[in-house]
């Protein structure tokens, strides 16, 4: 169950990171409220995951999910570059996440 918590935490990390773009420096109320709530949920699930997953593994996977998710969402929502080198680098992050999961007890 801890790995599910960690995945949920990572997805909410993507949400709040993308939400920051929409807050326009915390000047827009609705995106700001959404972003802060997503932060709270993300940290809450990360905390639950860390009860059984080692802190280094949990944090690396959480940030990895967030990084990959935000890069992909940036491509989709904001038209950011999706050139081959950038996609390859994202795949390296995914490989690292899978590797950490594989070697965790």
C-alpha positions, 0 to 999 in steps of 0.5 A: 500500500505504501507504494500506492501512497507514493504514486498518489503523492507524486501525482499530486506533486505534479498537480501543485507544480503545474498549479503554481503556473496558474496562480500567477505568483499567488495572485489568483485565488482559485488556482492558489487554493487548488495548489495549496490543497494539492501540496497538503495532499501530496505531502500527506501521502508522502508521509504515509509512504515513508512509514515503510519505504526508506526516506531516500527511495521515497523522496527520489521516487516522489520527485521523479514522478513529479519531474516526469509528470510536470515535463509531460504536462508542460509539453501538453498544456504549454507547448514546451519542447518535446524533442528527442533528447528531452524525451530521452532524458525523461526516460532516464528518470523513469528508468531510475524510478523503476530501478529504485522500486526494483531494489527496494525491499 
